[in-house]
Amino acid sequence: MQNKLRHVDRYCVFGNPVAHSKSPVIHAAFAAQTGHAIVYERRLAELDDFANAVRAFIVEGGLGANVTVPFKLDACALADALTARAQAAGAVNTLSFRNGVILGDNTDGAGLVVDIVSNAQQPVKGKRLLLLGAGGAARGVILPLLGQRPSQLLIANRTRATADALVAQFATQQDHPGQLLAATFDELDAPFDIVINATSASLAGAALPLAPILFGSGTLALDMMYGAQPTVFMQFAASHGARVRDGLGMLVEQAAEAFFVWRGVRPETRAVLAAMRAQP
């Protein structure tokens, strides 16, 4: 068995924590669907040892890796080269190892857009969007969201300076800088068409200081996190009339984009997402 595994292309997901990750199940489904023989595993990296963990995996024959919390900025720093979307995001969730080069990419934004537009059937063009948080998760989705031409994308963060810095960075990468704005949580006082939680609050089961007026019957409230039960953010949004969605669809769609980056084949996602939703 060990000899056989050496000849199977190897991939993994790095995180801390990582035991909860559904990525191995998703990629196994993609591999079976496309007829690609791969092994995909979870890898726990120590908080101060991410680079060494990646290099060890490369030595073992790894061809690529997904990167989850809290290593997306570390992965960006580690990469020898970045794709255009990873460079714009300043964060990396997909690594490819070829010819001694570590290439960093970011498939989060592409996955989020597909999940919102195709799976949730919520148009983004011409809509008012609120993005909560200004860390690595938020950075990875700003450019793809702007590419959908919303009427406004407002980045809200506890610290206004961090949100302002993101606006300044991305305002130069779009045709209509006026559609990109910054605010603190307590400055939000109007409803939005789409509210996206890109903070880590849901990991800790914590609530964000959000006003009920942000949500309404026409609002899609999406939390990038997922779990067996609706997150605190989802519960709050639903209690004020919003349609809620967790991050499982985004996870499947960004995984499909990563599979395409690695294998050159884009798997179908609907059946895989349905199967993941059906799991307890």
Beta strands, then each sheet from edge to edge (+ up, - down):
strand 1: 9-15
strand 2: 38-44
strand 3: 62-67
strand 4: 81-82
strand 5: 94-98
strand 6: 101-105
strand 7: 128-132
strand 8: 152-156
strand 9: 180-183
strand 10: 194-197
strand 11: 220-223
strand 12: 243-245
sheet 1: 2+ 1+ 3+ 5- 6+ 4+
sheet 2: 9+ 8+ 7+ 10+ 11+ 12+
end
